Amino acid sequence: MRLIAGALLILTAEQAFAHAHMANYPNEPRVREVLYPAAGVALLLGLGLMVWGSFSDRRSTKEGA
């Protein structure tokens, strides 16, 4: 579940970054003030969840578990 949440946050970060580049002239500075940091935070959270999930979401190799 953590892997899926991490992947979704990484996709959210990509979308926020892409939308920051699509802003038109009058709104460009304010959009970039919000979307660049939001993309960075979402990317860091997503990568953290992906790493955490890759270690903790493994299936148990014990028999009978």
C-alpha positions as CSV (number, residue, x, y, z in Angstrom):
1,M,0.0,0.0,0.0
2,R,2.9,2.3,0.7
3,L,4.3,1.7,-2.7
4,I,1.0,2.7,-4.4
5,A,0.7,5.8,-2.2
6,G,4.4,6.7,-3.0
7,A,3.8,6.3,-6.8
8,L,0.7,8.5,-6.6
9,L,2.6,11.2,-4.8
10,I,5.4,11.1,-7.4
11,L,2.8,11.4,-10.1
12,T,1.2,14.4,-8.3
13,A,4.7,16.0,-8.0
14,E,5.2,15.6,-11.8
15,Q,1.8,17.2,-12.5
16,A,2.4,20.1,-10.2
17,F,5.8,20.7,-11.9
18,A,4.3,20.5,-15.3
19,H,1.5,22.9,-14.4
20,A,4.0,25.4,-13.0
21,H,5.5,25.6,-16.5
22,M,2.1,26.1,-18.2
23,A,1.2,29.2,-16.3
24,N,0.6,32.4,-18.3
25,Y,2.3,35.7,-17.7
26,P,0.2,37.5,-15.0
27,N,0.0,34.5,-12.8
28,E,3.4,33.0,-13.4
29,P,5.3,34.2,-10.4
30,R,2.6,33.2,-7.9
31,V,1.9,29.9,-9.5
32,R,5.6,29.0,-9.3
33,E,5.9,30.1,-5.7
34,V,3.2,27.5,-4.8
35,L,3.7,24.7,-7.3
36,Y,7.5,24.3,-7.2
37,P,7.6,23.8,-3.4
38,A,4.4,21.6,-3.5
39,A,6.1,19.4,-6.2
40,G,9.2,19.1,-4.1
41,V,7.3,18.1,-1.0
42,A,5.2,15.6,-2.9
43,L,8.3,14.2,-4.5
44,L,10.1,13.7,-1.2
45,L,7.1,12.2,0.5
46,G,6.5,9.9,-2.5
47,L,10.2,8.7,-2.6
48,G,10.1,8.2,1.1
49,L,7.0,6.1,0.9
50,M,8.4,4.1,-2.0
51,V,11.6,3.3,-0.1
52,W,9.7,2.5,3.1
53,G,7.2,0.4,1.2
54,S,9.9,-1.5,-0.6
55,F,11.2,-2.8,2.7
56,S,8.1,-3.2,4.7
57,D,5.5,-4.4,2.1
58,R,7.4,-7.5,1.2
59,R,5.7,-10.9,1.5
60,S,6.9,-13.1,4.3
61,T,9.0,-16.0,3.3
62,K,8.2,-18.0,6.4
63,E,6.2,-21.1,5.9
64,G,2.7,-21.0,7.3
65,A,2.6,-17.2,7.5
